[in-house]
Amino acid sequence: MGALACTNTSSYSVNPGASSTFSWSHTTAAGTRRFLVVTVLSPTTVTTTGVTYNGVAMTNVANYSTSGLADGQWSVWKITPPATGSNTILVTLSGSNYNVCICSAYSFTDCYGVGTTAMNNSAAVGQTTSLTISSNSRILGTSYNGTNTSATMELPDGTGVSLDYKYIRE
């Protein structure tokens, strides 16, 4: 078995306006057991109804609703094996949206899938979320914040776990 590797990441922020779809380009490297994960944050007024990569439908893995400083709908999508090279990620919403949507994409090789999912859903300082993961795993994290705040993700020393993290600022 090869070592799990994150081969590429991309992020996209858009205000789709009257459109219920938007897209961006993401590159997936060649390799064994390719895997692509996409996270989408949309306002509470709409939900993400579908995501495709290179025209192929992705599978919805998890959905979360947030409340507080950044109300929204988080969804997680996967596809295996994704097409290699530069391809289009197309997101479809349940309707038009005049607020910002935030997305991240992560490509992996030697990946066996998505394990435990969790969400913190807090804007307070010092909040934690615990996950139990297996060996040869990674923690994938995405956080979003407004213009005057910051967000970080940290792992305890000595865990030996890699963190793939996107910090997106509006």
Backbone as a chain_set.jsonl record, in Angstrom:
{"seq": "MGALACTNTSSYSVNPGASSTFSWSHTTAAGTRRFLVVTVLSPTTVTTTGVTYNGVAMTNVANYSTSGLADGQWSVWKITPPATGSNTILVTLSGSNYNVCICSAYSFTDCYGVGTTAMNNSAAVGQTTSLTISSNSRILGTSYNGTNTSATMELPDGTGVSLDYKYIRE", "coords": {"N": [[0.834, -1.162, 0.0], [0.571, 2.196, -0.892], [1.6, 5.46, 0.287], [-0.756, 7.707, 1.558], [-1.485, 10.677, -0.165], [-1.911, 14.147, -0.559], [-2.443, 15.641, -3.51], [-3.21, 17.97, -4.82], [-4.819, 21.113, -4.244], [-7.614, 23.341, -4.395], [-9.461, 26.412, -4.321], [-12.505, 28.323, -4.317], [-14.407, 31.237, -4.504], [-17.497, 32.808, -4.822], [-20.144, 34.963, -5.872], [-22.982, 33.973, -7.066], [-25.275, 35.272, -8.045], [-28.039, 35.692, -10.179], [-27.796, 33.18, -11.202], [-27.999, 29.617, -10.755], [-25.897, 27.956, -10.79], [-22.325, 27.436, -10.73], [-18.808, 27.369, -11.554], [-15.4, 26.096, -11.461], [-11.932, 25.485, -12.257], [-10.064, 22.537, -11.62], [-7.197, 20.591, -10.932], [-6.319, 17.201, -11.169], [-3.932, 14.87, -10.242], [-2.203, 12.124, -11.84], [-2.208, 8.727, -10.67], [-2.409, 5.981, -8.298], [-5.481, 4.776, -6.885], [-7.028, 7.246, -6.956], [-8.688, 10.115, -5.608], [-11.187, 12.53, -5.002], [-12.296, 15.255, -3.11], [-14.8, 17.618, -2.436], [-15.769, 20.581, -0.823], [-18.55, 22.612, -0.012], [-19.802, 25.727, 0.896], [-22.769, 27.297, 1.308], [-25.208, 29.968, 1.48], [-27.957, 29.997, 3.898], [-30.269, 30.252, 2.454], [-30.252, 28.701, 0.197], [-29.533, 25.332, -0.965], [-26.928, 22.967, -1.725], [-27.398, 21.088, -4.494], [-26.132, 19.406, -6.237], [-22.916, 18.284, -7.456], [-20.476, 18.165, -9.947], [-17.62, 16.651, -11.545], [-15.622, 17.05, -14.244], [-17.917, 16.549, -15.687], [-19.01, 14.293, -14.508], [-21.13, 12.996, -12.043], [-20.735, 13.735, -8.583], [-20.693, 12.132, -5.348], [-22.744, 12.835, -2.578], [-21.538, 13.218, 0.663], [-21.779, 14.31, 3.247], [-23.789, 16.654, 5.11], [-24.152, 19.787, 6.671], [-25.597, 22.247, 8.796], [-24.962, 25.595, 9.623], [-24.904, 28.028, 12.252], [-25.072, 31.295, 13.703], [-22.366, 33.48, 13.5], [-21.76, 33.025, 10.82], [-24.044, 32.006, 9.09], [-25.086, 29.182, 7.278], [-25.044, 26.514, 4.8], [-23.206, 23.65, 4.785], [-21.721, 21.323, 2.634], [-20.357, 18.132, 1.707], [-18.661, 16.462, -0.829], [-17.766, 13.647, -2.939], [-15.679, 11.831, -5.276], [-14.545, 8.95, -6.944], [-12.693, 6.948, -9.131], [-11.436, 10.188, -9.841], [-11.249, 11.952, -12.987], [-8.079, 12.505, -14.557], [-5.87, 15.361, -14.864], [-6.612, 18.805, -15.813], [-9.809, 19.782, -15.01], [-13.332, 20.651, -14.964], [-15.099, 21.684, -12.092], [-18.411, 21.679, -11.309], [-20.937, 23.287, -9.611], [-24.213, 22.946, -8.438], [-26.937, 24.759, -7.257], [-29.944, 24.987, -5.201], [-31.405, 27.122, -6.046], [-31.374, 30.579, -7.25], [-28.807, 32.772, -6.003], [-27.725, 35.433, -4.112], [-25.675, 35.804, -2.379], [-22.388, 35.116, -1.026], [-20.763, 32.109, -2.017], [-18.629, 29.57, -0.872], [-15.984, 27.443, -1.719], [-13.96, 24.449, -1.635], [-11.512, 22.212, -2.936], [-9.95, 19.009, -2.898], [-7.479, 16.866, -3.994], [-6.428, 13.474, -3.929], [-4.056, 10.759, -3.809], [-3.657, 7.191, -3.502], [-5.815, 6.739, -1.753], [-8.448, 5.616, 0.296], [-10.988, 6.51, 0.776], [-13.611, 8.525, 2.379], [-13.717, 9.0, 5.796], [-14.665, 9.455, 9.087], [-16.776, 12.251, 9.617], [-17.049, 15.591, 10.847], [-18.157, 18.583, 12.528], [-17.456, 21.78, 13.87], [-18.862, 24.251, 14.259], [-18.766, 26.763, 15.598], [-18.043, 30.074, 16.63], [-16.566, 30.875, 18.698], [-13.604, 31.51, 20.637], [-11.057, 29.101, 21.128], [-12.432, 26.699, 20.746], [-12.977, 23.185, 20.29], [-12.921, 20.183, 18.319], [-13.253, 16.738, 18.301], [-11.864, 13.929, 16.646], [-11.673, 10.509, 15.778], [-9.346, 8.721, 14.071], [-8.049, 6.431, 11.587], [-4.883, 4.695, 10.955], [-2.557, 5.928, 8.473], [-4.064, 8.113, 7.604], [-5.639, 11.301, 6.956], [-6.512, 14.539, 8.157], [-8.892, 16.601, 6.913], [-9.535, 19.938, 6.547], [-11.645, 22.786, 6.49], [-12.195, 26.186, 6.846], [-14.124, 29.124, 7.338], [-14.363, 32.63, 7.398], [-15.344, 35.988, 8.312], [-14.461, 39.375, 7.289], [-12.975, 40.603, 9.338], [-11.922, 38.801, 11.143], [-10.098, 35.849, 12.197], [-9.123, 32.454, 11.487], [-7.972, 29.277, 12.584], [-6.536, 25.997, 12.33], [-5.396, 23.344, 14.239], [-3.318, 20.567, 15.138], [-2.714, 18.296, 17.818], [0.616, 18.036, 19.175], [2.766, 15.338, 18.248], [0.917, 13.604, 17.133], [1.3, 12.579, 14.606], [-0.242, 12.831, 12.365], [-1.265, 14.109, 9.239], [-2.392, 17.33, 8.154], [-4.624, 18.701, 5.937], [-5.537, 21.751, 4.852], [-7.693, 24.469, 4.247], [-7.969, 27.897, 4.404], [-10.242, 30.336, 4.165], [-10.933, 33.588, 3.38], [-13.362, 36.065, 3.378]], "CA": [[0.0, 0.0, 0.0], [1.305, 3.443, -0.951], [1.273, 6.456, 1.303], [-1.779, 8.682, 1.216], [-0.886, 11.962, -0.508], [-2.746, 15.207, -1.126], [-1.684, 16.04, -4.689], [-3.579, 19.31, -5.254], [-5.974, 21.753, -3.624], [-8.067, 24.579, -5.022], [-10.61, 27.017, -3.651], [-13.249, 29.231, -5.18], [-15.402, 32.047, -3.822], [-18.281, 33.451, -5.872], [-21.525, 35.392, -5.664], [-23.544, 33.541, -8.348], [-26.345, 36.149, -8.516], [-29.256, 35.073, -10.707], [-27.507, 31.815, -11.637], [-28.005, 28.579, -9.72], [-24.704, 27.13, -10.989], [-21.036, 28.1, -10.918], [-17.766, 26.366, -11.77], [-14.002, 26.471, -11.497], [-11.054, 24.427, -12.748], [-9.25, 21.847, -10.616], [-6.33, 19.587, -11.555], [-6.088, 15.955, -10.443], [-2.733, 14.18, -10.719], [-2.284, 10.684, -12.083], [-1.751, 7.918, -9.535], [-3.304, 4.889, -7.911], [-6.567, 5.085, -5.948], [-7.295, 8.687, -6.95], [-9.881, 10.485, -4.855], [-11.42, 13.972, -4.978], [-13.29, 15.726, -2.145], [-15.181, 19.024, -2.608], [-16.637, 21.142, 0.213], [-19.293, 23.792, -0.482], [-20.557, 26.496, 1.876], [-23.741, 28.19, 0.673], [-26.089, 30.602, 2.468], [-29.102, 29.184, 4.317], [-31.382, 30.428, 1.511], [-30.151, 27.678, -0.847], [-28.733, 24.153, -0.654], [-26.194, 22.41, -2.859], [-28.147, 19.918, -4.957], [-25.273, 18.529, -7.011], [-21.571, 18.695, -7.841], [-19.867, 17.265, -10.931], [-16.222, 16.863, -11.914], [-15.465, 16.588, -15.627], [-19.229, 16.095, -16.143], [-19.434, 13.089, -13.785], [-21.731, 13.353, -10.754], [-20.057, 13.376, -7.345], [-21.587, 11.596, -4.326], [-22.843, 13.628, -1.353], [-21.049, 12.469, 1.817], [-22.262, 14.891, 4.497], [-24.394, 17.985, 5.077], [-24.225, 20.43, 7.981], [-26.111, 23.611, 8.83], [-24.268, 26.41, 10.609], [-25.651, 29.164, 12.763], [-24.215, 32.227, 14.42], [-21.77, 34.552, 12.714], [-21.715, 32.675, 9.392], [-25.115, 31.053, 8.8], [-24.922, 28.579, 5.969], [-25.19, 25.084, 4.571], [-21.977, 22.995, 4.353], [-21.881, 19.977, 2.086], [-19.118, 17.459, 1.332], [-18.893, 15.623, -2.0], [-16.601, 12.835, -3.304], [-15.706, 11.015, -6.493], [-13.379, 8.1, -7.084], [-11.521, 7.791, -9.314], [-11.692, 11.337, -10.702], [-10.444, 12.072, -14.202], [-6.817, 13.217, -14.34], [-5.692, 16.6, -15.603], [-7.422, 19.951, -15.424], [-11.215, 19.58, -15.35], [-14.255, 21.605, -14.357], [-16.012, 21.352, -11.005], [-19.648, 22.425, -11.491], [-21.802, 23.227, -8.437], [-25.603, 23.335, -8.692], [-27.673, 25.146, -6.06], [-31.394, 24.801, -5.302], [-32.003, 28.326, -6.627], [-30.434, 31.679, -7.405], [-28.211, 33.148, -4.729], [-27.02, 36.704, -4.191], [-24.673, 35.828, -1.32], [-21.156, 34.415, -1.379], [-20.565, 30.67, -1.828], [-17.211, 29.28, -0.666], [-15.731, 26.038, -2.057], [-12.593, 23.928, -1.637], [-11.356, 20.878, -3.536], [-8.733, 18.329, -2.483], [-7.198, 15.627, -4.729], [-5.554, 12.548, -3.215], [-3.718, 9.446, -4.355], [-3.603, 6.134, -2.488], [-6.878, 7.073, -0.798], [-9.5, 4.609, 0.379], [-12.302, 7.098, 0.98], [-13.912, 9.47, 3.449], [-14.058, 8.337, 7.054], [-15.494, 10.224, 10.002], [-16.935, 13.68, 9.362], [-17.49, 16.324, 12.033], [-18.185, 20.021, 12.359], [-17.415, 22.493, 15.14], [-19.989, 25.194, 14.228], [-18.652, 27.759, 16.648], [-17.167, 31.213, 16.377], [-15.896, 31.202, 19.955], [-12.181, 31.204, 20.722], [-10.695, 27.93, 21.906], [-13.336, 25.573, 20.536], [-12.325, 21.994, 19.757], [-13.713, 19.068, 17.812], [-12.435, 15.529, 18.365], [-12.086, 12.882, 15.653], [-10.845, 9.319, 15.876], [-9.019, 8.329, 12.704], [-7.193, 5.252, 11.471], [-3.544, 4.967, 10.461], [-2.453, 6.361, 7.083], [-5.208, 8.992, 7.377], [-5.438, 12.744, 7.03], [-7.64, 15.368, 8.536], [-9.15, 17.625, 5.914], [-10.255, 21.001, 7.232], [-11.977, 24.024, 5.803], [-12.865, 27.154, 7.71], [-14.528, 30.351, 6.671], [-14.609, 33.722, 8.332], [-15.598, 37.308, 7.747], [-13.318, 40.212, 6.939], [-12.226, 41.111, 10.478], [-11.597, 37.733, 12.078], [-9.199, 34.848, 11.637], [-9.422, 31.08, 11.89], [-6.844, 28.363, 12.458], [-6.752, 24.598, 12.697], [-4.161, 22.785, 14.769], [-3.329, 19.193, 15.639], [-1.804, 18.144, 18.963], [1.955, 17.524, 18.888], [2.97, 13.914, 18.417], [-0.14, 12.765, 16.569], [1.778, 11.943, 13.389], [-1.296, 12.932, 11.356], [-1.147, 15.279, 8.376], [-3.566, 18.179, 8.057], [-4.818, 19.451, 4.701], [-6.37, 22.812, 5.399], [-7.956, 25.668, 3.46], [-8.496, 29.021, 5.161], [-10.836, 31.214, 3.156], [-11.366, 34.855, 3.955], [-14.276, 36.789, 2.487]], "C": [[0.887, 1.234, 0.0], [0.872, 4.39, 0.148], [0.235, 7.432, 0.767], [-1.118, 10.023, 0.956], [-1.946, 12.918, -1.048], [-1.953, 15.8, -2.278], [-2.038, 17.426, -5.208], [-4.764, 19.807, -4.438], [-6.354, 22.968, -4.449], [-9.224, 25.122, -4.209], [-11.235, 28.042, -4.579], [-14.305, 29.938, -4.346], [-16.16, 32.841, -4.881], [-19.628, 33.908, -5.317], [-22.244, 35.089, -6.976], [-24.682, 34.41, -8.881], [-27.559, 35.367, -8.981], [-29.046, 33.622, -11.125], [-27.583, 30.842, -10.468], [-26.828, 27.627, -9.889], [-23.462, 28.015, -11.062], [-19.972, 27.017, -11.027], [-16.379, 26.976, -11.655], [-13.197, 25.266, -11.943], [-10.219, 23.86, -11.606], [-8.45, 20.758, -11.324], [-6.118, 18.399, -10.627], [-4.896, 15.243, -11.072], [-3.026, 12.707, -10.992], [-1.776, 9.953, -10.849], [-2.755, 6.826, -9.231], [-4.312, 5.377, -6.877], [-6.786, 6.585, -5.796], [-8.628, 8.97, -6.27], [-9.984, 12.007, -4.835], [-12.533, 14.279, -3.991], [-13.53, 17.21, -2.41], [-16.07, 19.428, -1.441], [-17.276, 22.414, -0.336], [-19.993, 24.421, 0.716], [-21.461, 27.437, 1.098], [-24.596, 28.827, 1.758], [-27.289, 29.712, 2.787], [-30.279, 29.283, 3.356], [-31.375, 29.396, 0.394], [-29.392, 26.468, -0.304], [-27.992, 23.725, -1.908], [-26.894, 21.124, -3.265], [-27.298, 18.968, -5.796], [-23.923, 19.149, -7.299], [-21.081, 17.679, -8.859], [-18.401, 17.63, -11.107], [-16.03, 16.232, -13.283], [-16.776, 15.987, -16.148], [-19.773, 14.869, -15.442], [-19.947, 13.506, -12.406], [-20.883, 12.869, -9.59], [-21.106, 12.908, -6.334], [-21.563, 12.494, -3.093], [-22.495, 12.752, -0.152], [-21.65, 12.984, 3.117], [-22.849, 16.271, 4.245], [-24.485, 18.508, 6.503], [-24.832, 21.813, 7.808], [-25.368, 24.359, 9.917], [-25.185, 27.517, 11.083], [-24.692, 30.059, 13.532], [-23.689, 33.29, 13.492], [-21.775, 34.269, 11.218], [-22.768, 31.605, 9.118], [-24.912, 30.472, 7.411], [-25.168, 27.088, 5.979], [-23.849, 24.553, 4.06], [-22.335, 21.646, 3.746], [-20.519, 19.455, 1.64], [-19.451, 16.461, 0.241], [-17.628, 14.871, -2.356], [-16.811, 12.184, -4.662], [-14.414, 10.209, -6.536], [-13.587, 7.119, -8.234], [-11.884, 8.995, -10.183], [-10.806, 11.298, -11.944], [-9.167, 12.843, -13.883], [-6.771, 14.463, -15.218], [-6.595, 17.703, -15.077], [-8.849, 19.771, -15.934], [-12.079, 20.56, -14.571], [-15.046, 20.977, -13.219], [-17.218, 22.264, -11.181], [-20.539, 22.193, -10.279], [-23.188, 23.714, -8.827], [-26.298, 23.584, -7.364], [-29.162, 24.969, -6.287], [-32.105, 26.023, -5.878], [-30.947, 29.396, -6.791], [-29.977, 32.148, -6.026], [-27.407, 34.424, -4.894], [-26.045, 36.893, -3.035], [-23.489, 34.96, -1.72], [-21.258, 32.916, -1.09], [-19.057, 30.427, -1.784], [-16.986, 27.787, -0.905], [-14.247, 25.707, -1.938], [-12.601, 22.543, -2.262], [-9.989, 20.326, -3.153], [-8.602, 17.042, -3.295], [-6.195, 14.788, -3.949], [-5.185, 11.384, -4.122], [-3.553, 8.487, -3.184], [-4.593, 6.395, -1.358], [-7.972, 6.013, -0.863], [-10.861, 5.194, 0.72], [-12.389, 8.076, 2.121], [-14.319, 8.677, 4.682], [-15.017, 9.184, 7.863], [-15.578, 11.675, 9.557], [-17.453, 14.337, 10.632], [-17.434, 17.812, 11.729], [-18.205, 20.674, 13.732], [-18.578, 23.454, 15.277], [-19.939, 26.204, 15.365], [-17.706, 28.859, 16.229], [-16.383, 31.592, 17.624], [-14.426, 30.792, 19.913], [-11.983, 29.946, 21.564], [-11.624, 26.739, 21.767], [-12.568, 24.395, 19.951], [-13.355, 21.009, 19.232], [-12.799, 17.854, 17.795], [-12.857, 14.543, 17.287], [-11.186, 11.708, 15.973], [-10.605, 8.844, 14.454], [-8.095, 7.121, 12.72], [-5.817, 5.651, 10.945], [-3.596, 5.277, 8.974], [-3.667, 7.221, 6.701], [-4.775, 10.447, 7.426], [-6.696, 13.395, 7.552], [-7.735, 16.485, 7.506], [-9.985, 18.701, 6.596], [-10.489, 22.196, 6.349], [-12.629, 24.951, 6.803], [-13.113, 28.424, 6.912], [-14.732, 31.419, 7.725], [-14.867, 35.013, 7.583], [-14.321, 38.109, 7.579], [-12.463, 40.636, 8.127], [-11.879, 40.054, 11.516], [-10.62, 36.772, 11.42], [-9.585, 33.475, 12.17], [-8.165, 30.242, 11.706], [-7.309, 26.958, 12.787], [-5.407, 24.057, 13.13], [-4.386, 21.343, 15.208], [-2.391, 19.117, 16.83], [-0.451, 17.607, 18.513], [1.994, 16.018, 19.089], [1.896, 13.023, 17.822], [0.332, 12.017, 15.333], [0.758, 11.977, 12.257], [-1.087, 14.201, 10.546], [-2.471, 16.026, 8.32], [-3.558, 18.878, 6.713], [-5.877, 20.487, 5.011], [-6.487, 23.976, 4.425], [-8.562, 26.717, 4.381], [-8.996, 30.029, 4.133], [-11.371, 32.456, 3.843], [-12.2, 35.6, 2.941], [-13.717, 38.135, 2.158]], "O": [[1.834, 1.328, 0.78], [-0.108, 4.142, 0.85], [0.351, 7.919, -0.357], [-0.288, 10.472, 1.746], [-2.769, 12.546, -1.884], [-0.902, 16.402, -2.058], [-1.261, 18.014, -5.959], [-5.605, 19.023, -3.998], [-5.51, 23.557, -5.124], [-9.892, 24.378, -3.491], [-10.594, 28.557, -5.496], [-15.017, 29.302, -3.569], [-15.548, 33.475, -5.74], [-20.173, 33.295, -4.398], [-22.131, 35.87, -7.92], [-25.028, 34.301, -10.057], [-28.053, 34.489, -8.274], [-30.016, 32.907, -11.378], [-27.27, 31.197, -9.332], [-26.761, 26.601, -9.211], [-23.543, 29.192, -11.413], [-20.207, 25.874, -10.636], [-16.201, 28.191, -11.738], [-13.718, 24.152, -12.001], [-9.734, 24.593, -10.744], [-8.966, 20.082, -12.213], [-5.781, 18.562, -9.454], [-4.854, 15.038, -12.285], [-3.967, 12.129, -10.449], [-0.999, 10.507, -10.072], [-3.823, 6.761, -9.839], [-4.024, 6.281, -6.092], [-6.743, 7.132, -4.694], [-9.566, 8.176, -6.345], [-8.977, 12.696, -4.67], [-13.589, 13.647, -4.021], [-12.581, 17.973, -2.588], [-17.014, 18.715, -1.099], [-16.629, 23.194, -1.034], [-20.693, 23.737, 1.463], [-20.989, 28.272, 0.326], [-24.701, 28.277, 2.854], [-27.599, 28.786, 2.037], [-31.202, 28.473, 3.435], [-32.383, 29.226, -0.291], [-28.69, 26.572, 0.701], [-28.383, 24.077, -3.021], [-26.976, 20.18, -2.479], [-27.709, 17.833, -6.04], [-23.787, 20.369, -7.377], [-21.244, 16.474, -8.669], [-17.992, 18.763, -10.853], [-16.246, 15.034, -13.463], [-16.764, 15.047, -16.942], [-20.886, 14.436, -15.741], [-19.293, 14.265, -11.692], [-20.376, 11.747, -9.598], [-22.281, 13.254, -6.457], [-20.493, 12.871, -2.616], [-23.074, 11.681, 0.035], [-21.995, 12.195, 3.997], [-22.467, 16.966, 3.303], [-24.847, 17.777, 7.425], [-24.608, 22.474, 6.794], [-25.162, 23.831, 11.009], [-26.13, 27.896, 10.391], [-23.624, 29.62, 13.959], [-24.455, 33.934, 12.776], [-21.792, 35.209, 10.423], [-22.434, 30.434, 8.935], [-24.598, 31.201, 6.47], [-25.459, 26.485, 7.013], [-23.398, 24.973, 2.995], [-23.162, 20.915, 4.29], [-19.643, 20.225, 1.246], [-20.409, 15.697, 0.363], [-16.528, 15.368, -2.117], [-17.935, 12.008, -5.133], [-13.337, 10.71, -6.211], [-14.646, 6.493, -8.276], [-12.584, 8.828, -11.181], [-9.742, 10.68, -11.941], [-9.174, 13.735, -13.034], [-7.527, 14.598, -16.18], [-7.249, 17.56, -14.044], [-9.075, 19.624, -17.135], [-11.613, 21.213, -13.638], [-15.593, 19.883, -13.356], [-17.074, 23.487, -11.202], [-20.864, 21.052, -9.949], [-23.333, 24.758, -9.464], [-26.262, 22.748, -6.462], [-29.605, 24.818, -7.426], [-33.3, 25.955, -6.168], [-29.769, 29.168, -6.513], [-30.663, 31.949, -5.024], [-26.504, 34.487, -5.728], [-25.634, 38.017, -2.744], [-23.586, 34.161, -2.65], [-21.773, 32.509, -0.049], [-18.303, 31.009, -2.563], [-17.711, 26.956, -0.358], [-13.389, 26.572, -2.118], [-13.571, 21.795, -2.136], [-9.001, 21.059, -3.089], [-9.513, 16.214, -3.288], [-5.238, 15.312, -3.38], [-5.898, 11.065, -5.073], [-3.341, 8.896, -2.043], [-4.261, 6.289, -0.178], [-8.367, 5.573, -1.943], [-11.809, 4.439, 0.936], [-11.389, 8.418, 2.751], [-15.169, 7.789, 4.609], [-16.069, 9.585, 7.366], [-14.572, 12.267, 9.164], [-18.199, 13.728, 11.399], [-16.756, 18.247, 10.798], [-18.877, 20.198, 14.647], [-19.229, 23.474, 16.322], [-20.95, 26.468, 16.016], [-16.7, 28.616, 15.562], [-15.608, 32.549, 17.595], [-14.059, 29.836, 19.229], [-12.653, 29.751, 22.578], [-11.596, 25.844, 22.612], [-11.613, 24.588, 19.198], [-14.511, 21.01, 19.653], [-11.669, 17.945, 17.315], [-14.046, 14.342, 17.042], [-10.046, 11.9, 16.397], [-11.555, 8.593, 13.713], [-7.446, 6.826, 13.724], [-5.604, 6.794, 10.54], [-4.562, 4.932, 8.294], [-4.225, 7.073, 5.614], [-3.678, 10.771, 7.883], [-7.799, 12.868, 7.407], [-6.773, 17.215, 7.266], [-11.035, 18.401, 7.164], [-9.63, 22.574, 5.552], [-13.529, 24.539, 7.535], [-12.408, 28.74, 5.954], [-15.219, 31.138, 8.82], [-14.635, 35.111, 6.378], [-13.222, 37.571, 7.714], [-11.305, 41.002, 7.928], [-11.572, 40.392, 12.659], [-10.348, 36.873, 10.224], [-10.284, 33.356, 13.176], [-7.386, 30.471, 10.78], [-8.337, 26.758, 13.434], [-4.395, 24.283, 12.468], [-5.488, 20.954, 15.594], [-1.371, 19.806, 16.854], [-0.377, 16.813, 17.576], [1.34, 15.484, 19.984], [1.95, 11.804, 17.986], [-0.175, 10.935, 15.035], [0.885, 11.227, 11.289], [-0.767, 15.251, 11.103], [-3.54, 15.424, 8.425], [-2.599, 19.572, 6.377], [-6.996, 20.14, 5.391], [-5.492, 24.414, 3.848], [-9.554, 26.455, 5.06], [-8.215, 30.516, 3.315], [-12.167, 32.371, 4.778], [-11.804, 35.752, 1.786], [-14.34, 38.898, 1.419]]}, "num_chains": 1, "name": "protein.A"}
